[in-house]
Amino acid sequence: MVFRKGQRVEIYRRSDDDCWESFMNAYIGIHGIITDPDTAINDPDALVEVSLEGKGTFRFPQDCLRPVD
């Protein structure tokens, strides 16, 4: 899946990517908006910047994100 700027997403699971940090577990289930998408899919270095509601902006691996309708 290719994410686009302004798209609403959910951090729905822990990522299998090595960039996943333990503090990110607290964000599972939180919704946010893509602020800086990356066009490379399934690339370990291709993190997507997400602004989480009430939590700030973070870069997440793509495999932990899913679109929210």
GROMACS elastic network, one bead per residue, 0.5 to 0.9 nm:
[ bonds ]
;  ai    aj funct       b0    kb
    1    41     6  0.69267   500
    1    62     6  0.86304   500
    1    66     6  0.88365   500
    2    37     6  0.81550   500
    2    38     6  0.79057   500
    2    39     6  0.63876   500
    2    40     6  0.78756   500
    2    41     6  0.67576   500
    3     6     6  0.89565   500
    3     7     6  0.69437   500
    3     9     6  0.89877   500
    3    34     6  0.74064   500
    3    37     6  0.58098   500
    3    38     6  0.72947   500
    3    39     6  0.74967   500
    3    48     6  0.81580   500
    3    62     6  0.86240   500
    3    67     6  0.83148   500
    4     7     6  0.56911   500
    4    34     6  0.66852   500
    4    35     6  0.82516   500
    4    36     6  0.78389   500
    4    37     6  0.56236   500
    4    38     6  0.81736   500
    4    39     6  0.85594   500
    5     8     6  0.88768   500
    5    33     6  0.76480   500
    5    34     6  0.50757   500
    5    35     6  0.52777   500
    5    36     6  0.59826   500
    5    37     6  0.58810   500
    6    33     6  0.55798   500
    6    34     6  0.52019   500
    6    35     6  0.61750   500
    6    36     6  0.86435   500
    7    32     6  0.83912   500
    7    33     6  0.55156   500
    7    34     6  0.53911   500
    7    35     6  0.82473   500
    7    67     6  0.72789   500
    7    68     6  0.81205   500
    8    31     6  0.70517   500
    8    32     6  0.57185   500
    8    34     6  0.64923   500
    8    66     6  0.86156   500
    8    67     6  0.59767   500
    8    68     6  0.54525   500
    8    69     6  0.73685   500
    9    12     6  0.87631   500
    9    30     6  0.85573   500
    9    31     6  0.56272   500
    9    32     6  0.54531   500
    9    33     6  0.59865   500
    9    34     6  0.71440   500
    9    50     6  0.82590   500
    9    65     6  0.62447   500
    9    66     6  0.53896   500
    9    69     6  0.83570   500
   10    13     6  0.88886   500
   10    28     6  0.77791   500
   10    29     6  0.62031   500
   10    30     6  0.56889   500
   10    32     6  0.62303   500
   10    33     6  0.85393   500
   10    52     6  0.89223   500
   10    64     6  0.82003   500
   10    65     6  0.56472   500
   10    66     6  0.54812   500
   10    67     6  0.63422   500
   10    68     6  0.63078   500
   11    14     6  0.80346   500
   11    27     6  0.65765   500
   11    29     6  0.54155   500
   11    30     6  0.57347   500
   11    31     6  0.64531   500
   11    32     6  0.80054   500
   11    60     6  0.85487   500
   11    64     6  0.56398   500
   11    66     6  0.68215   500
   12    27     6  0.86309   500
   12    28     6  0.53933   500
   12    29     6  0.51958   500
   12    30     6  0.76112   500
   12    31     6  0.87534   500
   12    64     6  0.58724   500
   12    65     6  0.60457   500
   12    66     6  0.67275   500
   13    25     6  0.82011   500
   13    28     6  0.57770   500
   13    29     6  0.75306   500
   13    63     6  0.83236   500
   13    64     6  0.51988   500
   13    65     6  0.75759   500
   14    17     6  0.88014   500
   14    20     6  0.75745   500
   14    24     6  0.79514   500
   14    25     6  0.65407   500
   14    28     6  0.70485   500
   14    63     6  0.84421   500
   14    64     6  0.59222   500
   15    18     6  0.80926   500
   15    19     6  0.83668   500
   15    20     6  0.60508   500
   15    60     6  0.84808   500
   15    61     6  0.66910   500
   15    62     6  0.80783   500
   15    63     6  0.58656   500
   15    65     6  0.87196   500
   16    19     6  0.85436   500
   16    20     6  0.73259   500
   16    61     6  0.86093   500
   16    63     6  0.74171   500
   16    64     6  0.81342   500
   17    20     6  0.58008   500
   17    44     6  0.63870   500
   17    61     6  0.66138   500
   17    62     6  0.88916   500
   17    63     6  0.78115   500
   17    64     6  0.89959   500
   18    21     6  0.80366   500
   18    44     6  0.77057   500
   19    44     6  0.77736   500
   19    45     6  0.83700   500
   19    47     6  0.87905   500
   19    60     6  0.80744   500
   19    61     6  0.71859   500
   20    23     6  0.85441   500
   20    24     6  0.68405   500
   20    25     6  0.86693   500
   20    60     6  0.74984   500
   20    61     6  0.72691   500
   21    24     6  0.55336   500
   21    25     6  0.76805   500
   22    25     6  0.57069   500
   22    26     6  0.82047   500
   23    26     6  0.60528   500
   23    27     6  0.79726   500
   24    27     6  0.53973   500
   24    28     6  0.72432   500
   24    60     6  0.86370   500
   25    28     6  0.55991   500
   26    29     6  0.84375   500
   26    30     6  0.86755   500
   27    30     6  0.54978   500
   27    31     6  0.86158   500
   27    52     6  0.83719   500
   27    55     6  0.85706   500
   28    31     6  0.87002   500
   28    64     6  0.85762   500
   30    52     6  0.69235   500
   30    53     6  0.73609   500
   31    51     6  0.86416   500
   31    52     6  0.60399   500
   31    53     6  0.63666   500
   31    68     6  0.79040   500
   32    50     6  0.60215   500
   32    51     6  0.52836   500
   32    53     6  0.55360   500
   32    57     6  0.88376   500
   33    49     6  0.85463   500
   33    50     6  0.54729   500
   33    51     6  0.52821   500
   33    52     6  0.66305   500
   33    53     6  0.81440   500
   34    37     6  0.62568   500
   34    48     6  0.71397   500
   34    49     6  0.59720   500
   34    51     6  0.63989   500
   34    52     6  0.88719   500
   35    48     6  0.79722   500
   35    49     6  0.55770   500
   35    50     6  0.55318   500
   35    51     6  0.63947   500
   35    57     6  0.83743   500
   36    47     6  0.89782   500
   36    48     6  0.60674   500
   36    50     6  0.70855   500
   36    59     6  0.87621   500
   37    46     6  0.87878   500
   37    47     6  0.78278   500
   37    48     6  0.50180   500
   37    49     6  0.63053   500
   37    50     6  0.83443   500
   38    41     6  0.77182   500
   38    46     6  0.59855   500
   38    47     6  0.66615   500
   38    48     6  0.57804   500
   38    49     6  0.83597   500
   38    62     6  0.89659   500
   39    46     6  0.78446   500
   40    43     6  0.60405   500
   40    45     6  0.87675   500
   40    46     6  0.60083   500
   40    47     6  0.89488   500
   41    44     6  0.86995   500
   41    46     6  0.70876   500
   41    62     6  0.73619   500
   42    45     6  0.86199   500
   42    46     6  0.73223   500
   42    61     6  0.85175   500
   42    62     6  0.69110   500
   42    63     6  0.73510   500
   43    46     6  0.50997   500
   43    47     6  0.81731   500
   43    61     6  0.86270   500
   43    62     6  0.84161   500
   44    47     6  0.73712   500
   44    61     6  0.71103   500
   44    62     6  0.85334   500
   45    61     6  0.80170   500
   46    60     6  0.86888   500
   46    61     6  0.67752   500
   46    62     6  0.73776   500
   47    59     6  0.55892   500
   47    60     6  0.52008   500
   47    62     6  0.62910   500
   48    58     6  0.81817   500
   48    59     6  0.52155   500
   48    60     6  0.52827   500
   48    61     6  0.62457   500
   48    62     6  0.63645   500
   49    57     6  0.67780   500
   49    58     6  0.55500   500
   49    60     6  0.63017   500
   49    61     6  0.89148   500
   50    56     6  0.83961   500
   50    57     6  0.55142   500
   50    58     6  0.55022   500
   50    59     6  0.60750   500
   50    60     6  0.71230   500
   51    54     6  0.85836   500
   51    55     6  0.76510   500
   51    56     6  0.56672   500
   51    58     6  0.64590   500
   51    59     6  0.87380   500
   52    55     6  0.52640   500
   52    56     6  0.54908   500
   52    57     6  0.59188   500
   52    58     6  0.76187   500
   53    56     6  0.70529   500
   53    57     6  0.88516   500
   55    58     6  0.88949   500
   60    63     6  0.84834   500
   60    64     6  0.73761   500
   60    65     6  0.78809   500
   61    64     6  0.62220   500
   61    65     6  0.75866   500
   62    65     6  0.55416   500
   62    66     6  0.83748   500
   63    66     6  0.80418   500
